[in-house]
Amino acid sequence: MIEHQIPSAQIFQINTSAGGVPKSAVRQSEVGPLGLVDDGHDDTVHHGGIERALSLYSLELIRALQNEGHPIFPGSTGENITLVGLDWSLMNVGLRLRLGDEVEIEITRYVTPCKTIRESFIDQDFNRISWRTNPGWARAYARVLKTGIVTVGDSVRPVI
């Protein structure tokens, strides 16, 4: 596989919780086959597992939503990794990304929002980031292809 460098794309924030939202920022985390090893899930039917090991979101989209007046912030919608500098239109199923020097992931699907993230939105309208009603604004799920350590500031590079 050939890696393509996007110099400005990096991990802005890593987010974990014992379960639920908001998730809190950590500086570094180990990524195992099921995602961040120090992250939990309240609802294992709809979250977690091999195909939904990591949830990703864009800092640029969070800032755009804040500009609309939404009280969203990194980690408030449950994403494990907040990325900055990556063109979110690239986040399509099958895209492979290298996070830092070790971790490789593959996008598996868009995340369907649910009521647990409603506090991040004006009038609790969590469908503002639904891939069905607002394409291009959804979070993404990924499977882990190569495990390792991720740290805030690590580069993010598409692998093709």
N, C-alpha and C positions, 0 to 999 in steps of 0.2 A: 504494500500500500504506500502511496505517496502522500506526504503531509503537505498541506498548503498553509503557509504562515499568514495570519491576519494579525499584524503587530498590535493592534489596539484591543483585540478580543481577549478578555480575561475573566477569571472568577472574581466577582465583586464581593459576594458574601456567601457563606456556607451556613445553612440553617437546620437546626435540629430541635426536637422536643421529645418528651416521653410519650406523646400522643396528642393530636389535636393542633390547633392554631391559636395564636401565632407561634411560629417557630422562632427560636432565639439564635442569634449569630454566634458562631464559633470560628476560631482562627484556622483550624485544621481538622480534618476528619479522615478516617480510614473508610475506603469504599470497598465493600465486599460484593458478592454476587447478588445480594438482595438490597444493595444501596448503602447508605451511610450506616456504619455499625452502631453508632450512638443515637440513632433516630428510631422512634417508635410510631405505631399507628393505632388509633382508637378503633378504626374500622378496617379490618383486614380483608373484608369482602371486596371493598371498592378501592383500597389503597395497598401499595406494596406488592410483593411478589416479583418474579423474574422479569416480567414484561413492563412492570411499573416500579422498577427499583429506585429510580431517581426522578424527581420532578424538577424541571428547569423553568426559569422565567427570565425576562429581559428587564434590566434596570431602565432602559429607555422607555419601555412600555409602562412601567410603574410610574416613572416621572410624567409621562403624558397623561396617565389616569389621574395623578395628583393635580395636574394642571386643569383637569376637568372638575376638580373639587372632591374627588374620592379620597377617603382617609387611608388608602392602601400604603404599605411600606414593605421593603424587602422582608420576606418571611411571613407576612400576614396572610397570604393566601396558601401557605403550606409548601411553597417550593423549597427544595433542598439546596439548590444552587441558583443564585442570582448571577446572571452573566451580564457583562457590559461590553459594548463595542462589537457585538456580533449582529449582523443583519438578520433580523428575526424572520424575514421572508425565506431564509435558507432552511428554517426548522421544519423540514418535511420528513415523513416516515422514511426510514432507511438511511438518513444522514448519519454518518459516523463522525464523532468528535474525539479528539485527544484533549484530556484535561490535565495540564501539567505534564510531567515527564513519564507518568506511569499509567494513568487511567484512560481506558478507551470505552466509549459508550456508543449506542445506536438508538436513534429516535424510533419509538414504536407506535406512538399515537399521541393525539392531543388530549389534554385533561378536560373532562367534563366537570364544570364547576358545580358545587353543591352549597346548601344553606350554611354549612359550617364556616364559610368565608364571607358571609353577608355583611359583617361589620366593616369590611374593607371598602364598601361601596355606598354611594349616596342612595337613599331609599332602600338599602339592602339589596340592590339589584345586581346580584352576583353573576347574572347572565351577561353582564357587560363584557366578560372575558370568555364567553362561550364560543367555541369554534363553529358552532352551527349558526348562531345569529350574528356574530362579529368575527368573521374569518380574519386571521392575522393577529388576533389579540389573545389567543389561548396560550396557556402553559403547555409544556410538552413532557411526556413521559419517555424514559429511556431504559434500556436493558444495559447491564454492565458486561462488556466483552473482556476487559482486562482490569483487574483489581489493583488497588494501590492507595497512596495517600494523596489527598488534594489539600491545597493551602490557598487562602485568600491571596489574590494577585497572580496565581498561576495562569499561564497562557492557555487559550482555547483555540484549537486548530481543527478545521475540517480534515478528515482523512478520506482520500478517494483512491 
